[in-house]
Amino acid sequence: SGTVENIVYFGTDTHIHVRLDSSEAFTVRQQNTRSAGCGFERGDKVGISIGNDAAQVLRD
């Protein structure tokens, strides 16, 4: 789990920046829909769940 630190609206997507309880930073990219807002606010406590086919690992 972690805490929402920042929310950035980026065209067709929203980037939700989360600080995990273990101190690592994590960014979630959520595709925008017609409904207003992404459903999160700064300071919200959130859980992170990633499906087996929902992530890409990039070489540093």
mmCIF file as Biopython writes it, N, C-alpha, C and O atoms, coordinates in Angstrom:
data_model
#
loop_
_atom_site.group_PDB
_atom_site.id
_atom_site.type_symbol
_atom_site.label_atom_id
_atom_site.label_alt_id
_atom_site.label_comp_id
_atom_site.label_asym_id
_atom_site.label_entity_id
_atom_site.label_seq_id
_atom_site.pdbx_PDB_ins_code
_atom_site.Cartn_x
_atom_site.Cartn_y
_atom_site.Cartn_z
_atom_site.occupancy
_atom_site.B_iso_or_equiv
_atom_site.auth_seq_id
_atom_site.auth_asym_id
_atom_site.pdbx_PDB_model_num
ATOM 1   N N  . SER A ? 1  ? 0.839   -1.183  0.000   1.0 0.0 1  A 1 
ATOM 2   C CA . SER A ? 1  ? 0.000   0.000   0.000   1.0 0.0 1  A 1 
ATOM 3   C C  . SER A ? 1  ? 0.880   1.242   0.000   1.0 0.0 1  A 1 
ATOM 4   O O  . SER A ? 1  ? 2.098   1.158   0.160   1.0 0.0 1  A 1 
ATOM 5   N N  . GLY A ? 2  ? 0.242   2.400   -0.183  1.0 0.0 2  A 1 
ATOM 6   C CA . GLY A ? 2  ? 0.991   3.638   -0.227  1.0 0.0 2  A 1 
ATOM 7   C C  . GLY A ? 2  ? 0.065   4.839   -0.126  1.0 0.0 2  A 1 
ATOM 8   O O  . GLY A ? 2  ? -1.117  4.708   0.195   1.0 0.0 2  A 1 
ATOM 9   N N  . THR A ? 3  ? 0.629   6.020   -0.407  1.0 0.0 3  A 1 
ATOM 10  C CA . THR A ? 3  ? -0.093  7.279   -0.306  1.0 0.0 3  A 1 
ATOM 11  C C  . THR A ? 3  ? 0.026   8.043   -1.613  1.0 0.0 3  A 1 
ATOM 12  O O  . THR A ? 3  ? 1.117   8.149   -2.172  1.0 0.0 3  A 1 
ATOM 13  N N  . VAL A ? 4  ? -1.093  8.580   -2.109  1.0 0.0 4  A 1 
ATOM 14  C CA . VAL A ? 4  ? -1.072  9.393   -3.324  1.0 0.0 4  A 1 
ATOM 15  C C  . VAL A ? 4  ? -0.349  10.695  -3.007  1.0 0.0 4  A 1 
ATOM 16  O O  . VAL A ? 4  ? -0.760  11.443  -2.121  1.0 0.0 4  A 1 
ATOM 17  N N  . GLU A ? 5  ? 0.750   10.965  -3.749  1.0 0.0 5  A 1 
ATOM 18  C CA . GLU A ? 5  ? 1.524   12.189  -3.543  1.0 0.0 5  A 1 
ATOM 19  C C  . GLU A ? 5  ? 1.163   13.281  -4.534  1.0 0.0 5  A 1 
ATOM 20  O O  . GLU A ? 5  ? 1.196   14.463  -4.191  1.0 0.0 5  A 1 
ATOM 21  N N  . ASN A ? 6  ? 0.817   12.900  -5.767  1.0 0.0 6  A 1 
ATOM 22  C CA . ASN A ? 6  ? 0.542   13.892  -6.793  1.0 0.0 6  A 1 
ATOM 23  C C  . ASN A ? 6  ? -0.323  13.263  -7.871  1.0 0.0 6  A 1 
ATOM 24  O O  . ASN A ? 6  ? -0.272  12.054  -8.100  1.0 0.0 6  A 1 
ATOM 25  N N  . ILE A ? 7  ? -1.114  14.090  -8.527  1.0 0.0 7  A 1 
ATOM 26  C CA . ILE A ? 7  ? -1.956  13.650  -9.636  1.0 0.0 7  A 1 
ATOM 27  C C  . ILE A ? 7  ? -1.724  14.617  -10.785 1.0 0.0 7  A 1 
ATOM 28  O O  . ILE A ? 7  ? -1.894  15.827  -10.631 1.0 0.0 7  A 1 
ATOM 29  N N  . VAL A ? 8  ? -1.332  14.078  -11.950 1.0 0.0 8  A 1 
ATOM 30  C CA . VAL A ? 8  ? -1.020  14.914  -13.108 1.0 0.0 8  A 1 
ATOM 31  C C  . VAL A ? 8  ? -1.901  14.488  -14.271 1.0 0.0 8  A 1 
ATOM 32  O O  . VAL A ? 8  ? -1.850  13.338  -14.707 1.0 0.0 8  A 1 
ATOM 33  N N  . TYR A ? 9  ? -2.713  15.418  -14.776 1.0 0.0 9  A 1 
ATOM 34  C CA . TYR A ? 9  ? -3.534  15.156  -15.953 1.0 0.0 9  A 1 
ATOM 35  C C  . TYR A ? 9  ? -2.655  15.384  -17.168 1.0 0.0 9  A 1 
ATOM 36  O O  . TYR A ? 9  ? -2.087  16.463  -17.335 1.0 0.0 9  A 1 
ATOM 37  N N  . PHE A ? 10 ? -2.540  14.365  -18.024 1.0 0.0 10 A 1 
ATOM 38  C CA . PHE A ? 10 ? -1.579  14.375  -19.123 1.0 0.0 10 A 1 
ATOM 39  C C  . PHE A ? 10 ? -2.300  13.955  -20.403 1.0 0.0 10 A 1 
ATOM 40  O O  . PHE A ? 10 ? -2.145  12.826  -20.869 1.0 0.0 10 A 1 
ATOM 41  N N  . GLY A ? 11 ? -3.093  14.878  -20.968 1.0 0.0 11 A 1 
ATOM 42  C CA . GLY A ? 11 ? -3.809  14.571  -22.203 1.0 0.0 11 A 1 
ATOM 43  C C  . GLY A ? 11 ? -4.857  13.496  -22.004 1.0 0.0 11 A 1 
ATOM 44  O O  . GLY A ? 11 ? -5.836  13.700  -21.286 1.0 0.0 11 A 1 
ATOM 45  N N  . THR A ? 12 ? -4.656  12.355  -22.637 1.0 0.0 12 A 1 
ATOM 46  C CA . THR A ? 12 ? -5.626  11.259  -22.555 1.0 0.0 12 A 1 
ATOM 47  C C  . THR A ? 12 ? -5.458  10.410  -21.300 1.0 0.0 12 A 1 
ATOM 48  O O  . THR A ? 12 ? -6.276  9.528   -21.039 1.0 0.0 12 A 1 
ATOM 49  N N  . ASP A ? 13 ? -4.414  10.663  -20.522 1.0 0.0 13 A 1 
ATOM 50  C CA . ASP A ? 13 ? -4.109  9.864   -19.335 1.0 0.0 13 A 1 
ATOM 51  C C  . ASP A ? 13 ? -4.008  10.742  -18.098 1.0 0.0 13 A 1 
ATOM 52  O O  . ASP A ? 13 ? -3.854  11.960  -18.190 1.0 0.0 13 A 1 
ATOM 53  N N  . THR A ? 14 ? -4.099  10.100  -16.945 1.0 0.0 14 A 1 
ATOM 54  C CA . THR A ? 14 ? -3.781  10.724  -15.670 1.0 0.0 14 A 1 
ATOM 55  C C  . THR A ? 14 ? -2.673  9.903   -15.034 1.0 0.0 14 A 1 
ATOM 56  O O  . THR A ? 14 ? -2.762  8.677   -14.977 1.0 0.0 14 A 1 
ATOM 57  N N  . HIS A ? 15 ? -1.629  10.571  -14.554 1.0 0.0 15 A 1 
ATOM 58  C CA . HIS A ? 15 ? -0.532  9.896   -13.864 1.0 0.0 15 A 1 
ATOM 59  C C  . HIS A ? 15 ? -0.722  10.127  -12.370 1.0 0.0 15 A 1 
ATOM 60  O O  . HIS A ? 15 ? -0.774  11.265  -11.904 1.0 0.0 15 A 1 
ATOM 61  N N  . ILE A ? 16 ? -0.825  9.028   -11.633 1.0 0.0 16 A 1 
ATOM 62  C CA . ILE A ? 16 ? -1.033  9.086   -10.190 1.0 0.0 16 A 1 
ATOM 63  C C  . ILE A ? 16 ? 0.267   8.639   -9.530  1.0 0.0 16 A 1 
ATOM 64  O O  . ILE A ? 16 ? 0.669   7.481   -9.650  1.0 0.0 16 A 1 
ATOM 65  N N  . HIS A ? 17 ? 0.919   9.568   -8.832  1.0 0.0 17 A 1 
ATOM 66  C CA . HIS A ? 17 ? 2.205   9.290   -8.192  1.0 0.0 17 A 1 
ATOM 67  C C  . HIS A ? 17 ? 1.949   8.819   -6.764  1.0 0.0 17 A 1 
ATOM 68  O O  . HIS A ? 17 ? 1.335   9.522   -5.962  1.0 0.0 17 A 1 
ATOM 69  N N  . VAL A ? 18 ? 2.431   7.617   -6.466  1.0 0.0 18 A 1 
ATOM 70  C CA . VAL A ? 18 ? 2.193   6.980   -5.167  1.0 0.0 18 A 1 
ATOM 71  C C  . VAL A ? 18 ? 3.535   6.729   -4.490  1.0 0.0 18 A 1 
ATOM 72  O O  . VAL A ? 18 ? 4.476   6.249   -5.122  1.0 0.0 18 A 1 
ATOM 73  N N  . ARG A ? 19 ? 3.618   7.056   -3.199  1.0 0.0 19 A 1 
ATOM 74  C CA . ARG A ? 19 ? 4.787   6.716   -2.380  1.0 0.0 19 A 1 
ATOM 75  C C  . ARG A ? 19 ? 4.402   5.482   -1.585  1.0 0.0 19 A 1 
ATOM 76  O O  . ARG A ? 19 ? 3.525   5.531   -0.722  1.0 0.0 19 A 1 
ATOM 77  N N  . LEU A ? 20 ? 5.074   4.363   -1.888  1.0 0.0 20 A 1 
ATOM 78  C CA . LEU A ? 20 ? 4.770   3.112   -1.194  1.0 0.0 20 A 1 
ATOM 79  C C  . LEU A ? 20 ? 5.219   3.185   0.257   1.0 0.0 20 A 1 
ATOM 80  O O  . LEU A ? 20 ? 6.116   3.957   0.596   1.0 0.0 20 A 1 
ATOM 81  N N  . ASP A ? 21 ? 4.603   2.387   1.107   1.0 0.0 21 A 1 
ATOM 82  C CA . ASP A ? 21 ? 4.967   2.359   2.526   1.0 0.0 21 A 1 
ATOM 83  C C  . ASP A ? 21 ? 6.430   1.982   2.726   1.0 0.0 21 A 1 
ATOM 84  O O  . ASP A ? 21 ? 7.024   2.321   3.749   1.0 0.0 21 A 1 
ATOM 85  N N  . SER A ? 22 ? 7.014   1.282   1.752   1.0 0.0 22 A 1 
ATOM 86  C CA . SER A ? 22 ? 8.428   0.894   1.825   1.0 0.0 22 A 1 
ATOM 87  C C  . SER A ? 22 ? 9.341   1.981   1.267   1.0 0.0 22 A 1 
ATOM 88  O O  . SER A ? 22 ? 10.536  1.741   1.092   1.0 0.0 22 A 1 
ATOM 89  N N  . SER A ? 23 ? 8.806   3.175   0.982   1.0 0.0 23 A 1 
ATOM 90  C CA . SER A ? 23 ? 9.509   4.388   0.539   1.0 0.0 23 A 1 
ATOM 91  C C  . SER A ? 23 ? 9.744   4.497   -0.963  1.0 0.0 23 A 1 
ATOM 92  O O  . SER A ? 23 ? 10.120  5.570   -1.435  1.0 0.0 23 A 1 
ATOM 93  N N  . GLU A ? 24 ? 9.537   3.426   -1.737  1.0 0.0 24 A 1 
ATOM 94  C CA . GLU A ? 24 ? 9.717   3.525   -3.184  1.0 0.0 24 A 1 
ATOM 95  C C  . GLU A ? 24 ? 8.593   4.358   -3.795  1.0 0.0 24 A 1 
ATOM 96  O O  . GLU A ? 24 ? 7.477   4.417   -3.278  1.0 0.0 24 A 1 
ATOM 97  N N  . ALA A ? 25 ? 8.934   5.006   -4.932  1.0 0.0 25 A 1 
ATOM 98  C CA . ALA A ? 25 ? 7.944   5.771   -5.687  1.0 0.0 25 A 1 
ATOM 99  C C  . ALA A ? 25 ? 7.365   4.883   -6.780  1.0 0.0 25 A 1 
ATOM 100 O O  . ALA A ? 25 ? 8.066   4.044   -7.345  1.0 0.0 25 A 1 
ATOM 101 N N  . PHE A ? 26 ? 6.085   5.071   -7.074  1.0 0.0 26 A 1 
ATOM 102 C CA . PHE A ? 26 ? 5.386   4.261   -8.062  1.0 0.0 26 A 1 
ATOM 103 C C  . PHE A ? 26 ? 4.449   5.197   -8.811  1.0 0.0 26 A 1 
ATOM 104 O O  . PHE A ? 26 ? 3.758   6.008   -8.194  1.0 0.0 26 A 1 
ATOM 105 N N  . THR A ? 27 ? 4.421   5.091   -10.142 1.0 0.0 27 A 1 
ATOM 106 C CA . THR A ? 27 ? 3.511   5.914   -10.938 1.0 0.0 27 A 1 
ATOM 107 C C  . THR A ? 27 ? 2.511   5.025   -11.655 1.0 0.0 27 A 1 
ATOM 108 O O  . THR A ? 27 ? 2.886   4.081   -12.350 1.0 0.0 27 A 1 
ATOM 109 N N  . VAL A ? 28 ? 1.241   5.336   -11.478 1.0 0.0 28 A 1 
ATOM 110 C CA . VAL A ? 28 ? 0.157   4.618   -12.145 1.0 0.0 28 A 1 
ATOM 111 C C  . VAL A ? 28 ? -0.333  5.486   -13.297 1.0 0.0 28 A 1 
ATOM 112 O O  . VAL A ? 28 ? -0.605  6.672   -13.109 1.0 0.0 28 A 1 
ATOM 113 N N  . ARG A ? 29 ? -0.449  4.899   -14.494 1.0 0.0 29 A 1 
ATOM 114 C CA . ARG A ? 29 ? -1.014  5.617   -15.642 1.0 0.0 29 A 1 
ATOM 115 C C  . ARG A ? 29 ? -2.421  5.102   -15.841 1.0 0.0 29 A 1 
ATOM 116 O O  . ARG A ? 29 ? -2.627  3.920   -16.116 1.0 0.0 29 A 1 
ATOM 117 N N  . GLN A ? 30 ? -3.391  5.991   -15.701 1.0 0.0 30 A 1 
ATOM 118 C CA . GLN A ? 30 ? -4.799  5.620   -15.848 1.0 0.0 30 A 1 
ATOM 119 C C  . GLN A ? 30 ? -5.373  6.374   -17.038 1.0 0.0 30 A 1 
ATOM 120 O O  . GLN A ? 30 ? -5.274  7.600   -17.103 1.0 0.0 30 A 1 
ATOM 121 N N  . GLN A ? 31 ? -5.968  5.655   -17.977 1.0 0.0 31 A 1 
ATOM 122 C CA . GLN A ? 31 ? -6.570  6.305   -19.131 1.0 0.0 31 A 1 
ATOM 123 C C  . GLN A ? 31 ? -7.804  7.084   -18.685 1.0 0.0 31 A 1 
ATOM 124 O O  . GLN A ? 31 ? -8.642  6.569   -17.945 1.0 0.0 31 A 1 
ATOM 125 N N  . ASN A ? 32 ? -7.906  8.336   -19.144 1.0 0.0 32 A 1 
ATOM 126 C CA . ASN A ? 32 ? -9.040  9.185   -18.781 1.0 0.0 32 A 1 
ATOM 127 C C  . ASN A ? 32 ? -10.318 8.709   -19.460 1.0 0.0 32 A 1 
ATOM 128 O O  . ASN A ? 32 ? -10.293 8.155   -20.559 1.0 0.0 32 A 1 
ATOM 129 N N  . THR A ? 33 ? -11.426 8.939   -18.781 1.0 0.0 33 A 1 
ATOM 130 C CA . THR A ? 33 ? -12.751 8.656   -19.332 1.0 0.0 33 A 1 
ATOM 131 C C  . THR A ? 33 ? -13.555 9.951   -19.315 1.0 0.0 33 A 1 
ATOM 132 O O  . THR A ? 33 ? -13.062 10.985  -18.864 1.0 0.0 33 A 1 
ATOM 133 N N  . ARG A ? 34 ? -14.769 9.898   -19.797 1.0 0.0 34 A 1 
ATOM 134 C CA . ARG A ? 34 ? -15.610 11.099  -19.836 1.0 0.0 34 A 1 
ATOM 135 C C  . ARG A ? 34 ? -16.043 11.560  -18.448 1.0 0.0 34 A 1 
ATOM 136 O O  . ARG A ? 34 ? -16.351 12.737  -18.258 1.0 0.0 34 A 1 
ATOM 137 N N  . SER A ? 35 ? -16.069 10.657  -17.487 1.0 0.0 35 A 1 
ATOM 138 C CA . SER A ? 35 ? -16.466 11.057  -16.132 1.0 0.0 35 A 1 
ATOM 139 C C  . SER A ? 35 ? -15.369 11.926  -15.519 1.0 0.0 35 A 1 
ATOM 140 O O  . SER A ? 35 ? -14.187 11.751  -15.812 1.0 0.0 35 A 1 
ATOM 141 N N  . ALA A ? 36 ? -15.770 12.848  -14.678 1.0 0.0 36 A 1 
ATOM 142 C CA . ALA A ? 36 ? -14.824 13.808  -14.107 1.0 0.0 36 A 1 
ATOM 143 C C  . ALA A ? 36 ? -13.942 13.161  -13.048 1.0 0.0 36 A 1 
ATOM 144 O O  . ALA A ? 36 ? -14.405 12.351  -12.245 1.0 0.0 36 A 1 
ATOM 145 N N  . GLY A ? 37 ? -12.664 13.532  -13.057 1.0 0.0 37 A 1 
ATOM 146 C CA . GLY A ? 37 ? -11.733 13.109  -12.024 1.0 0.0 37 A 1 
ATOM 147 C C  . GLY A ? 37 ? -11.266 11.672  -12.160 1.0 0.0 37 A 1 
ATOM 148 O O  . GLY A ? 37 ? -11.835 10.880  -12.911 1.0 0.0 37 A 1 
ATOM 149 N N  . CYS A ? 38 ? -10.216 11.355  -11.414 1.0 0.0 38 A 1 
ATOM 150 C CA . CYS A ? 38 ? -9.653  10.007  -11.471 1.0 0.0 38 A 1 
ATOM 151 C C  . CYS A ? 38 ? -10.097 9.164   -10.284 1.0 0.0 38 A 1 
ATOM 152 O O  . CYS A ? 38 ? -9.809  7.968   -10.227 1.0 0.0 38 A 1 
ATOM 153 N N  . GLY A ? 39 ? -10.805 9.789   -9.324  1.0 0.0 39 A 1 
ATOM 154 C CA . GLY A ? 39 ? -11.286 9.047   -8.168  1.0 0.0 39 A 1 
ATOM 155 C C  . GLY A ? 39 ? -10.342 9.065   -6.977  1.0 0.0 39 A 1 
ATOM 156 O O  . GLY A ? 39 ? -10.634 8.464   -5.943  1.0 0.0 39 A 1 
ATOM 157 N N  . PHE A ? 40 ? -9.205  9.754   -7.116  1.0 0.0 40 A 1 
ATOM 158 C CA . PHE A ? 40 ? -8.225  9.829   -6.032  1.0 0.0 40 A 1 
ATOM 159 C C  . PHE A ? 40 ? -7.886  11.284  -5.748  1.0 0.0 40 A 1 
ATOM 160 O O  . PHE A ? 40 ? -8.049  12.153  -6.604  1.0 0.0 40 A 1 
ATOM 161 N N  . GLU A ? 41 ? -7.411  11.536  -4.530  1.0 0.0 41 A 1 
ATOM 162 C CA . GLU A ? 41 ? -6.931  12.855  -4.142  1.0 0.0 41 A 1 
ATOM 163 C C  . GLU A ? 41 ? -5.596  12.700  -3.440  1.0 0.0 41 A 1 
ATOM 164 O O  . GLU A ? 41 ? -5.284  11.630  -2.918  1.0 0.0 41 A 1 
ATOM 165 N N  . ARG A ? 42 ? -4.802  13.771  -3.425  1.0 0.0 42 A 1 
ATOM 166 C CA . ARG A ? 42 ? -3.540  13.747  -2.681  1.0 0.0 42 A 1 
ATOM 167 C C  . ARG A ? 42 ? -3.809  13.355  -1.243  1.0 0.0 42 A 1 
ATOM 168 O O  . ARG A ? 42 ? -4.773  13.807  -0.626  1.0 0.0 42 A 1 
ATOM 169 N N  . GLY A ? 43 ? -2.937  12.501  -0.719  1.0 0.0 43 A 1 
ATOM 170 C CA . GLY A ? 43 ? -3.068  12.056  0.662   1.0 0.0 43 A 1 
ATOM 171 C C  . GLY A ? 43 ? -3.878  10.791  0.843   1.0 0.0 43 A 1 
ATOM 172 O O  . GLY A ? 43 ? -3.864  10.201  1.923   1.0 0.0 43 A 1 
ATOM 173 N N  . ASP A ? 44 ? -4.589  10.356  -0.198  1.0 0.0 44 A 1 
ATOM 174 C CA . ASP A ? 44 ? -5.362  9.115   -0.094  1.0 0.0 44 A 1 
ATOM 175 C C  . ASP A ? 44 ? -4.437  7.927   0.124   1.0 0.0 44 A 1 
ATOM 176 O O  . ASP A ? 44 ? -3.387  7.824   -0.510  1.0 0.0 44 A 1 
ATOM 177 N N  . LYS A ? 45 ? -4.833  7.027   1.027   1.0 0.0 45 A 1 
ATOM 178 C CA . LYS A ? 45 ? -4.130  5.753   1.182   1.0 0.0 45 A 1 
ATOM 179 C C  . LYS A ? 45 ? -4.691  4.806   0.134   1.0 0.0 45 A 1 
ATOM 180 O O  . LYS A ? 45 ? -5.908  4.678   -0.003  1.0 0.0 45 A 1 
ATOM 181 N N  . VAL A ? 46 ? -3.805  4.137   -0.611  1.0 0.0 46 A 1 
ATOM 182 C CA . VAL A ? 46 ? -4.231  3.254   -1.697  1.0 0.0 46 A 1 
ATOM 183 C C  . VAL A ? 46 ? -3.470  1.937   -1.635  1.0 0.0 46 A 1 
ATOM 184 O O  . VAL A ? 46 ? -2.381  1.851   -1.067  1.0 0.0 46 A 1 
ATOM 185 N N  . GLY A ? 47 ? -4.062  0.931   -2.223  1.0 0.0 47 A 1 
ATOM 186 C CA . GLY A ? 47 ? -3.395  -0.352  -2.414  1.0 0.0 47 A 1 
ATOM 187 C C  . GLY A ? 47 ? -3.020  -0.480  -3.878  1.0 0.0 47 A 1 
ATOM 188 O O  . GLY A ? 47 ? -3.658  0.132   -4.736  1.0 0.0 47 A 1 
ATOM 189 N N  . ILE A ? 48 ? -2.008  -1.257  -4.173  1.0 0.0 48 A 1 
ATOM 190 C CA . ILE A ? 48 ? -1.556  -1.468  -5.548  1.0 0.0 48 A 1 
ATOM 191 C C  . ILE A ? 48 ? -1.683  -2.951  -5.867  1.0 0.0 48 A 1 
ATOM 192 O O  . ILE A ? 48 ? -1.186  -3.800  -5.127  1.0 0.0 48 A 1 
ATOM 193 N N  . SER A ? 49 ? -2.347  -3.252  -6.966  1.0 0.0 49 A 1 
ATOM 194 C CA . SER A ? 49 ? -2.472  -4.622  -7.448  1.0 0.0 49 A 1 
ATOM 195 C C  . SER A ? 49 ? -2.180  -4.614  -8.940  1.0 0.0 49 A 1 
ATOM 196 O O  . SER A ? 49 ? -2.749  -3.810  -9.679  1.0 0.0 49 A 1 
ATOM 197 N N  . ILE A ? 50 ? -1.298  -5.498  -9.390  1.0 0.0 50 A 1 
ATOM 198 C CA . ILE A ? 50 ? -0.898  -5.534  -10.796 1.0 0.0 50 A 1 
ATOM 199 C C  . ILE A ? 50 ? -1.180  -6.916  -11.353 1.0 0.0 50 A 1 
ATOM 200 O O  . ILE A ? 50 ? -0.674  -7.917  -10.847 1.0 0.0 50 A 1 
ATOM 201 N N  . GLY A ? 51 ? -1.995  -6.964  -12.403 1.0 0.0 51 A 1 
ATOM 202 C CA . GLY A ? 51 ? -2.267  -8.231  -13.078 1.0 0.0 51 A 1 
ATOM 203 C C  . GLY A ? 51 ? -1.036  -8.724  -13.824 1.0 0.0 51 A 1 
ATOM 204 O O  . GLY A ? 51 ? -0.161  -7.931  -14.171 1.0 0.0 51 A 1 
ATOM 205 N N  . ASN A ? 52 ? -0.962  -10.019 -14.072 1.0 0.0 52 A 1 
ATOM 206 C CA . ASN A ? 52 ? 0.204   -10.613 -14.735 1.0 0.0 52 A 1 
ATOM 207 C C  . ASN A ? 52 ? 0.506   -10.003 -16.094 1.0 0.0 52 A 1 
ATOM 208 O O  . ASN A ? 52 ? 1.669   -9.943  -16.493 1.0 0.0 52 A 1 
ATOM 209 N N  . ASP A ? 53 ? -0.515  -9.550  -16.815 1.0 0.0 53 A 1 
ATOM 210 C CA . ASP A ? 53 ? -0.296  -9.005  -18.154 1.0 0.0 53 A 1 
ATOM 211 C C  . ASP A ? 53 ? -0.478  -7.490  -18.203 1.0 0.0 53 A 1 
ATOM 212 O O  . ASP A ? 53 ? -0.638  -6.930  -19.288 1.0 0.0 53 A 1 
ATOM 213 N N  . ALA A ? 54 ? -0.457  -6.815  -17.056 1.0 0.0 54 A 1 
ATOM 214 C CA . ALA A ? 54 ? -0.768  -5.387  -17.005 1.0 0.0 54 A 1 
ATOM 215 C C  . ALA A ? 54 ? 0.445   -4.483  -16.844 1.0 0.0 54 A 1 
ATOM 216 O O  . ALA A ? 54 ? 0.278   -3.269  -16.732 1.0 0.0 54 A 1 
ATOM 217 N N  . ALA A ? 55 ? 1.648   -5.021  -16.827 1.0 0.0 55 A 1 
ATOM 218 C CA . ALA A ? 55 ? 2.832   -4.188  -16.600 1.0 0.0 55 A 1 
ATOM 219 C C  . ALA A ? 55 ? 3.920   -4.511  -17.615 1.0 0.0 55 A 1 
ATOM 220 O O  . ALA A ? 55 ? 3.993   -5.613  -18.157 1.0 0.0 55 A 1 
ATOM 221 N N  . GLN A ? 56 ? 4.757   -3.515  -17.850 1.0 0.0 56 A 1 
ATOM 222 C CA . GLN A ? 56 ? 5.943   -3.707  -18.677 1.0 0.0 56 A 1 
ATOM 223 C C  . GLN A ? 56 ? 7.155   -3.315  -17.853 1.0 0.0 56 A 1 
ATOM 224 O O  . GLN A ? 56 ? 7.159   -2.257  -17.225 1.0 0.0 56 A 1 
ATOM 225 N N  . VAL A ? 57 ? 8.173   -4.144  -17.846 1.0 0.0 57 A 1 
ATOM 226 C CA . VAL A ? 57 ? 9.415   -3.832  -17.162 1.0 0.0 57 A 1 
ATOM 227 C C  . VAL A ? 57 ? 10.369  -3.254  -18.196 1.0 0.0 57 A 1 
ATOM 228 O O  . VAL A ? 57 ? 10.605  -3.863  -19.239 1.0 0.0 57 A 1 
ATOM 229 N N  . LEU A ? 58 ? 10.921  -2.071  -17.903 1.0 0.0 58 A 1 
ATOM 230 C CA . LEU A ? 58 ? 11.831  -1.402  -18.824 1.0 0.0 58 A 1 
ATOM 231 C C  . LEU A ? 58 ? 13.246  -1.454  -18.279 1.0 0.0 58 A 1 
ATOM 232 O O  . LEU A ? 58 ? 13.469  -1.315  -17.076 1.0 0.0 58 A 1 
ATOM 233 N N  . ARG A ? 59 ? 14.189  -1.655  -19.170 1.0 0.0 59 A 1 
ATOM 234 C CA . ARG A ? 59 ? 15.594  -1.671  -18.774 1.0 0.0 59 A 1 
ATOM 235 C C  . ARG A ? 59 ? 16.021  -0.250  -18.430 1.0 0.0 59 A 1 
ATOM 236 O O  . ARG A ? 59 ? 15.672  0.693   -19.141 1.0 0.0 59 A 1 
ATOM 237 N N  . ASP A ? 60 ? 16.776  -0.092  -17.344 1.0 0.0 60 A 1 
ATOM 238 C CA . ASP A ? 60 ? 17.237  1.220   -16.894 1.0 0.0 60 A 1 
ATOM 239 C C  . ASP A ? 60 ? 18.338  1.742   -17.783 1.0 0.0 60 A 1 
ATOM 240 O O  . ASP A ? 60 ? 18.849  2.838   -17.553 1.0 0.0 60 A 1 
#
